[in-house]
Amino acid sequence: MSFLKDVKRALKVAKRPDPKAYRASLRAVFVGLSMLGVLGFVFQLAGSALRMVSIAPPSSDTLVIVLAAVAAITLAAVLYLRSRY
């Protein structure tokens, strides 16, 4: 029941954004979705190109190093963002 009261209170306090703020948030959403689409296209293109080239599979040591590096970078980014907010 408390959730519904919170929703009701939030709807009372909320107001419509002015046209300038609405356009700014719409632009930010559009840019974010466009970047996501471009990134997906680049990955798809790279995957298609790699399928055409015959290369030897990486060794398990290389995979472990790459996964550890990705995990370290992700952890560092999360900790950095948590310290900022």
C-alpha positions in Angstrom: 0.0 0.0 0.0 2.9 2.3 0.7 4.1 1.9 -2.9 0.8 3.3 -4.3 1.0 6.3 -1.9 4.6 7.0 -3.1 3.4 6.8 -6.8 0.5 9.1 -6.1 2.8 11.6 -4.3 5.4 11.4 -7.2 2.7 12.1 -9.8 1.4 15.1 -7.8 4.9 16.6 -7.6 5.9 15.8 -11.2 5.5 18.4 -13.9 5.9 18.5 -17.6 9.3 19.5 -18.9 9.6 22.7 -20.9 10.1 22.1 -24.7 13.8 22.9 -24.5 14.5 20.3 -21.7 12.3 17.8 -23.6 14.3 18.2 -26.8 17.6 17.9 -24.9 16.5 14.6 -23.3 15.1 13.4 -26.6 18.5 14.2 -28.3 20.4 12.4 -25.6 18.3 9.3 -26.0 18.6 9.4 -29.8 22.4 9.8 -29.6 22.7 6.9 -27.1 20.6 4.6 -29.2 22.5 5.6 -32.3 25.8 4.9 -30.7 24.5 1.5 -29.5 23.3 0.7 -33.1 26.7 1.7 -34.6 28.5 -0.3 -32.0 26.4 -3.4 -32.8 26.9 -2.9 -36.5 30.7 -2.7 -36.0 30.7 -5.9 -34.0 28.5 -7.6 -36.6 30.8 -6.4 -39.4 34.0 -7.5 -37.5 32.4 -10.9 -36.8 31.5 -11.4 -40.4 35.0 -10.4 -41.5 36.6 -12.8 -39.0 34.4 -15.7 -40.3 36.0 -15.3 -43.7 39.5 -15.4 -42.4 41.0 -18.7 -41.3 42.9 -18.2 -38.1 44.1 -20.5 -35.4 42.1 -20.5 -32.2 43.8 -18.6 -29.3 45.4 -20.6 -26.6 43.7 -21.0 -23.2 46.4 -18.8 -21.6 45.6 -15.9 -24.0 41.9 -16.3 -23.2 42.5 -16.2 -19.5 44.6 -13.0 -19.8 42.0 -11.3 -22.0 39.2 -12.2 -19.6 41.2 -11.1 -16.6 41.9 -7.8 -18.3 38.2 -7.3 -19.2 37.2 -8.1 -15.6 39.8 -5.7 -14.2 38.7 -2.9 -16.5 35.0 -3.5 -15.6 35.8 -3.5 -11.9 37.8 -0.4 -12.1 35.0 1.4 -14.0 32.4 0.3 -11.5 34.5 1.4 -8.5 35.3 4.7 -10.2 31.7 5.5 -10.9 30.6 4.5 -7.4 33.2 6.8 -5.9 31.9 9.7 -7.9 28.2 9.4 -6.8 
